[in-house]
Amino acid sequence: MKLDLTLVRDGRRQAVAVDVRRVIVAGFTGRDQAAVQAHIEELRSHGIACPERTPVLYQKFAHLLATGNEMEVYGPDTSGEAEFVLFVEPGRVLVAAGSDHTDRDLEKSSIEKSKVVCQGMVSSEVWDLADVREGWDDLVLRSWATKDGARALYQEGRLADMMTPDALLALVRERVTGDLAGTAIYSGTFAAIGGAMTCGERFEVELGDARRGRALRCDYRVTPV
């Protein structure tokens, strides 16, 4: 799956084409295990059977990755999850903002299947990981959900609370065979504010870098078919 992206570096923009051959979705990757447990309890309250061992890795079809602003889903019970996304290329790793959109009804019987019936959205702009290593923990990941026309902050947290990119890459290397070049890795997410999932008609993700005055954004409408 080829994605046409824009690498933003020092205020300049460069077109890059990323060839993604494998997509890995990580889950329950928080550094704070109390926060991880809160997310697990949130999911269990919705009837979702969570794994006993964390963190976990799931695989998603590469052709489901998209940078667009529209998503069709099977039914109304779906929602997004704000994540950072790592694109592993020979010699470098790129960072995007993304959403691991999930079918919540199907998730009750199979987390794995719930991941492969929805697209994985990513920002069209990316950063080089090397450019944001300094100050990485201060980056802020947020999402907003719009339901019945009402937009509300849905998730918010500093990346200091999530597994570092190096730790995430090490986890994937430990559990996945072969060269990671051509792999996109979703980071895992934060619990929803207030613990309630919102299945609405629009989802927005922002990865904010206040130190450098910039952000990566992913924004899409959701249409049940």
Sequence and secondary structure as in RCSB ss.txt:
>XXXX:A:sequence
MKLDLTLVRDGRRQAVAVDVRRVIVAGFTGRDQAAVQAHIEELRSHGIACPERTPVLYQKFAHLLATGNEMEVYG
PDTSGEAEFVLFVEPGRVLVAAGSDHTDRDLEKSSIEKSKVVCQGMVSSEVWDLADVREGWDDLVLRSWATKDGA
RALYQEGRLADMMTPDALLALVRERVTGDLAGTAIYSGTFAAIGGAMTCGERFEVELGDARRGRALRCDYRVTPV
>XXXX:A:secstr
 EEEEEEEETTEEEEEEEE  EEEEEES BSSHHHHHHHHHHHHHTT    SSSSEEEEE GGGEE SSEEEESS
S EE  EEEEEEEETTEEEEEEEEE EEHHHHTT HHHHHSSS EEE SEEEEHHHHSTTGGG EEEEEEEETTE
EEEEEEEEGGGB  HHHHHHHHHHHS S  TTEEEE      GGG     SEEEEEEEETTTTEEEEEEEEEEE 
